């Protein structure tokens, strides 16, 4: 009888963990594809709602700015109010935002709906990553994080395919409305299976919350949309500097400074931002190039990303085994090196080159490199974090992701501003991406190089 009870407990525990992983991956997937679907549908949205260029930019900016700005707050809310509660709230906000965007009759309602979507995504992303830390340990956590890391790249690529198909055969509204039933199923599973953590009374960090939201918002807006770039960037830096001072005294800081004590974690946040900067700009510029130079339809453009989608998936599947054998850092170096090779090959892309050799071949290296690099970066970003700060650490991982994406696209757009030729625009964008990956690889490898130097210096002393 006792054996049966034990067996049932194991089965129930396995079921709950499987559902938790499904919810984590699904949440990341719907936020990843959402951005891609909007990119493919922007032209139709502008025509149907009769949007000006400024209003159209805010359809995207409202989501990106709020997603990034509320990320640190979203991470800490999960720590203080419970992961399940905040995850369920985030699903409801994202669902309502998707519904509002799907039925929006005007620019104002559309932008407001995207704002709500962004708040939902900002709470959802760190809560989802923290759920992995709650439900999995050791090698199983490494596997779960590997899947989590792969979903970002796969979601972006599938989003382009889904977005292209929806835009071509249905309407852009369906791209938003498709989220509603998915969110409904996820909410049902979350309510039924996820466990509620015991609430502990904490004095909430009001000052830190306001400074973090305002500071990150200003930085992202400076990168992605502001006309007075210097003013917004300086304001963001001042607010984030004040945040650091405030967090030194806060009893339950929204951004625990202890997370930055580890050089490994610090470098992981920066390297992740640089990697996503390269990849986000790459997705945009290569999509634009294929439609301008090769005259691909939105659907064909999405399908053209399949080589990267498949290799990203294959790389991510192998990560747990490779990390177990060689460690996170070595696999990260290999992954970033492959991405670097892919972007180097793209520098020779011209209008006269074929899709197969000019784009698909470099995509293989970028895809498998991305699949190998994302999981180690996530692992290193949450390495040795106290369980009570897991949401805050997850928030930092995701904040660096969002800031990196906005930074990459903005830098590439600024660098190629005024260039009419599609081939030259793409060449400039890929050169910027290449520099980002070189910096990411250098920052990631720096501690190891310093360690080797110390070892050599120590050895020479002994001799």
VENPE-V122079 format. One record per residue. N is the residue number from 1. RES is the residue in three letters. PSI is psi in whole degrees, -180 to 180 (999 if undefined). NEAR is the number of other ideal C-beta (glycine too) atoms within 12 Angstrom. Layout:
N;RES;PSI;NEAR
N;RES;PSI;NEAR
This chain:
1;UNK;-46;7
2;UNK;-34;8
3;UNK;-40;9
4;UNK;-43;10
5;UNK;-44;11
6;UNK;-42;12
7;UNK;-43;13
8;UNK;-40;14
9;UNK;-42;14
10;UNK;-43;14
11;UNK;-44;14
12;UNK;-41;16
13;UNK;-42;19
14;UNK;-42;18
15;UNK;-47;19
16;UNK;-42;25
17;UNK;-40;27
18;UNK;-42;21
19;UNK;-40;27
20;UNK;-44;39
21;UNK;-41;33
22;UNK;-43;29
23;UNK;-41;42
24;UNK;-50;42
25;UNK;-39;32
26;UNK;-40;33
27;UNK;-43;50
28;UNK;-37;45
29;UNK;-46;37
30;UNK;-32;42
31;UNK;-34;50
32;UNK;-45;45
33;UNK;-24;39
34;UNK;-45;48
35;UNK;-39;43
36;UNK;-40;41
37;UNK;-40;46
38;UNK;-41;45
39;UNK;-46;40
40;UNK;-23;40
41;UNK;0;39
42;UNK;-41;33
43;UNK;-44;21
44;UNK;-38;28
45;UNK;-45;37
46;UNK;-41;23
47;UNK;-46;14
48;UNK;-40;22
49;UNK;1;28
50;UNK;56;15
51;UNK;143;26
52;UNK;169;13
53;UNK;-35;15
54;UNK;-48;15
55;UNK;-40;24
56;UNK;-41;28
57;UNK;-33;27
58;UNK;-19;32
59;UNK;-38;44
60;UNK;-44;39
61;UNK;-38;33
62;UNK;-40;38
63;UNK;-50;43
64;UNK;-45;43
65;UNK;-44;41
66;UNK;-40;36
67;UNK;-50;48
68;UNK;-42;47
69;UNK;-35;41
70;UNK;5;43
71;UNK;-46;52
72;UNK;-40;49
73;UNK;-45;46
74;UNK;-41;52
75;UNK;-44;48
76;UNK;-31;44
77;UNK;-38;37
78;UNK;-36;44
79;UNK;-38;40
80;UNK;-34;33
81;UNK;-4;29
82;UNK;133;26
83;UNK;-45;44
84;UNK;-46;33
85;UNK;-47;26
86;UNK;-33;41
87;UNK;-44;46
88;UNK;-42;35
89;UNK;-42;29
90;UNK;-39;47
91;UNK;-43;41
92;UNK;-43;29
93;UNK;-44;35
94;UNK;-40;47
95;UNK;-46;36
96;UNK;-41;28
97;UNK;-42;42
98;UNK;-42;40
99;UNK;-45;26
100;UNK;-42;30
101;UNK;-37;43
102;UNK;-29;34
103;UNK;5;21
104;UNK;126;31
105;UNK;-10;16
106;UNK;168;19
107;UNK;-43;26
108;UNK;-46;18
109;UNK;-38;23
110;UNK;-47;38
111;UNK;-40;32
112;UNK;-41;24
113;UNK;-40;40
114;UNK;-33;42
115;UNK;-47;34
116;UNK;-42;33
117;UNK;-44;47
118;UNK;-41;43
119;UNK;-45;35
120;UNK;-45;43
121;UNK;-37;46
122;UNK;-34;48
123;UNK;-36;44
124;UNK;-46;52
125;UNK;-53;51
126;UNK;-34;52
127;UNK;-39;51
128;UNK;-47;55
129;UNK;-38;52
130;UNK;-31;50
131;UNK;-36;44
132;UNK;-43;43
133;UNK;-29;41
134;UNK;-39;34
135;UNK;-16;33
136;UNK;150;31
137;UNK;161;15
138;UNK;-135;14
139;UNK;-33;17
140;UNK;-36;22
141;UNK;-41;33
142;UNK;-42;34
143;UNK;-45;29
144;UNK;-43;39
145;UNK;-35;44
146;UNK;-45;42
147;UNK;-42;39
148;UNK;-46;48
149;UNK;-37;50
150;UNK;-29;42
151;UNK;-31;40
152;UNK;-54;49
153;UNK;-43;49
154;UNK;-42;37
155;UNK;-42;39
156;UNK;-43;44
157;UNK;-46;42
158;UNK;-33;35
159;UNK;-39;40
160;UNK;-39;46
161;UNK;-50;32
162;UNK;-44;41
163;UNK;-43;44
164;UNK;-42;36
165;UNK;-45;29
166;UNK;-45;35
167;UNK;-38;34
168;UNK;-44;25
169;UNK;-22;15
170;UNK;-134;23
171;UNK;162;22
172;UNK;-26;37
173;UNK;-36;29
174;UNK;-27;25
175;UNK;-33;38
176;UNK;-43;40
177;UNK;-26;27
178;UNK;-24;29
179;UNK;-29;44
180;UNK;-53;28
181;UNK;-33;17
182;UNK;-46;27
183;UNK;-38;38
184;UNK;-44;24
185;UNK;-43;21
186;UNK;-41;37
187;UNK;-42;31
188;UNK;-47;19
189;UNK;-39;27
190;UNK;-48;36
191;UNK;-41;21
192;UNK;-38;17
193;UNK;-33;27
194;UNK;149;36
195;UNK;143;22
196;UNK;129;17
197;UNK;152;25
198;UNK;135;12
199;UNK;137;14
200;UNK;140;13
201;UNK;123;10
202;UNK;147;19
203;UNK;115;16
204;UNK;142;21
205;UNK;83;30
206;UNK;-47;19
207;UNK;-46;27
208;UNK;-39;37
209;UNK;-51;33
210;UNK;-44;22
211;UNK;-39;33
212;UNK;-45;42
213;UNK;-49;39
214;UNK;-42;29
215;UNK;-50;41
216;UNK;-39;46
217;UNK;-47;41
218;UNK;-42;35
219;UNK;-47;40
220;UNK;-39;45
221;UNK;-36;34
222;UNK;-39;33
223;UNK;-36;35
224;UNK;65;42
225;UNK;-25;30
226;UNK;146;24
227;UNK;-40;11
228;UNK;75;13
229;UNK;-49;21
230;UNK;-43;13
231;UNK;-48;15
232;UNK;-38;27
233;UNK;-45;24
234;UNK;-42;18
235;UNK;-43;25
236;UNK;-44;34
237;UNK;-42;21
238;UNK;-46;20
239;UNK;-40;29
240;UNK;-32;31
241;UNK;-42;18
242;UNK;-35;22
243;UNK;-44;34
244;UNK;-43;25
245;UNK;-41;19
246;UNK;-37;26
247;UNK;-21;30
248;UNK;-25;19
249;UNK;-15;16
250;UNK;133;26
251;UNK;-33;18
252;UNK;75;27
253;UNK;146;37
254;UNK;-27;44
255;UNK;86;42
256;UNK;124;34
257;UNK;-18;23
258;UNK;-23;20
259;UNK;-23;38
260;UNK;0;26
261;UNK;-29;15
262;UNK;122;23
263;UNK;-34;22
264;UNK;-46;31
265;UNK;-44;33
266;UNK;-48;26
267;UNK;-33;36
268;UNK;-40;42
269;UNK;-45;40
270;UNK;-45;34
271;UNK;-37;45
272;UNK;-44;47
273;UNK;-42;39
274;UNK;-40;40
275;UNK;-46;51
276;UNK;-33;44
277;UNK;-46;40
278;UNK;-45;47
279;UNK;-39;50
280;UNK;-46;43
281;UNK;-38;44
282;UNK;-49;46
283;UNK;-43;44
284;UNK;-49;41
285;UNK;-38;40
286;UNK;-38;47
287;UNK;-47;41
288;UNK;-43;30
289;UNK;-46;37
290;UNK;-35;37
291;UNK;-34;26
292;UNK;-47;21
293;UNK;-41;29
294;UNK;-6;28
295;UNK;39;14
296;UNK;146;25
297;UNK;165;22
298;UNK;-39;36
299;UNK;-45;25
300;UNK;-35;23
301;UNK;-45;36
302;UNK;-44;36
303;UNK;-29;27
304;UNK;-17;32
305;UNK;-1;44
306;UNK;-40;26
307;UNK;-39;27
308;UNK;-39;43
309;UNK;-48;39
310;UNK;-46;26
311;UNK;-32;34
312;UNK;-45;45
313;UNK;-46;30
314;UNK;-41;24
315;UNK;-43;40
316;UNK;-36;42
317;UNK;-35;22
318;UNK;-15;26
319;UNK;-49;43
320;UNK;-44;32
321;UNK;-42;18
322;UNK;-41;31
323;UNK;-40;36
324;UNK;-36;22
325;UNK;-41;14
326;UNK;-15;19
327;UNK;159;20
328;UNK;-43;38
329;UNK;-43;33
330;UNK;-41;23
331;UNK;-36;38
332;UNK;-45;44
333;UNK;-44;33
334;UNK;-45;31
335;UNK;-49;48
336;UNK;-35;44
337;UNK;-39;27
338;UNK;-40;33
339;UNK;-42;50
340;UNK;-44;36
341;UNK;-43;26
342;UNK;-45;39
343;UNK;-32;43
344;UNK;-42;25
345;UNK;-33;26
346;UNK;-17;40
347;UNK;-24;25
348;UNK;4;21
349;UNK;129;39
350;UNK;168;22
351;UNK;-32;21
352;UNK;-10;13
353;UNK;149;24
354;UNK;158;16
355;UNK;-42;27
356;UNK;-51;15
357;UNK;-31;18
358;UNK;-33;28
359;UNK;-51;38
360;UNK;-41;30
361;UNK;-51;24
362;UNK;-32;36
363;UNK;-34;39
364;UNK;-44;30
365;UNK;-42;33
366;UNK;-42;47
367;UNK;-52;40
368;UNK;-34;37
369;UNK;-42;44
370;UNK;-43;53
371;UNK;-36;45
372;UNK;-33;43
373;UNK;-34;52
374;UNK;-44;49
375;UNK;-49;45
376;UNK;-38;44
377;UNK;-39;52
378;UNK;-46;51
379;UNK;-45;42
380;UNK;-29;41
381;UNK;-21;46
382;UNK;14;44
383;UNK;130;31
384;UNK;30;19
385;UNK;136;34
386;UNK;141;18
387;UNK;-34;20
388;UNK;-16;24
389;UNK;12;33
390;UNK;-36;37
391;UNK;-42;48
392;UNK;-41;47
393;UNK;-41;43
394;UNK;-38;48
395;UNK;-40;50
396;UNK;-41;48
397;UNK;-48;49
398;UNK;-33;49
399;UNK;-42;45
400;UNK;-34;43
401;UNK;-49;49
402;UNK;-44;46
403;UNK;-41;41
404;UNK;-45;40
405;UNK;-45;45
406;UNK;-40;41
407;UNK;-46;37
408;UNK;-49;41
409;UNK;-40;39
410;UNK;-44;33
411;UNK;-44;32
412;UNK;-40;40
413;UNK;-43;26
414;UNK;-42;21
415;UNK;-32;26
416;UNK;10;29
417;UNK;128;13
418;UNK;-10;11
419;UNK;121;20
420;UNK;-40;10
421;UNK;125;16
422;UNK;-40;26
423;UNK;-42;29
424;UNK;-40;23
425;UNK;-47;31
426;UNK;-40;40
427;UNK;-45;30
428;UNK;-45;29
429;UNK;-43;42
430;UNK;-31;41
431;UNK;-42;28
432;UNK;-43;35
433;UNK;-41;46
434;UNK;-44;35
435;UNK;-41;26
436;UNK;-42;39
437;UNK;-38;43
438;UNK;-44;25
439;UNK;-42;28
440;UNK;-43;43
441;UNK;-41;35
442;UNK;-44;23
443;UNK;-40;32
444;UNK;-38;40
445;UNK;-16;24
446;UNK;-48;22
447;UNK;-38;24
448;UNK;-41;23
449;UNK;-40;18
450;UNK;-38;16
451;UNK;-43;16
452;UNK;-39;14
453;UNK;-42;14
454;UNK;-42;14
455;UNK;-44;14
456;UNK;-43;14
457;UNK;-41;13
458;UNK;-40;12
459;UNK;-39;11
460;UNK;-34;10
461;UNK;-43;9
462;UNK;-34;8
463;UNK;999;7
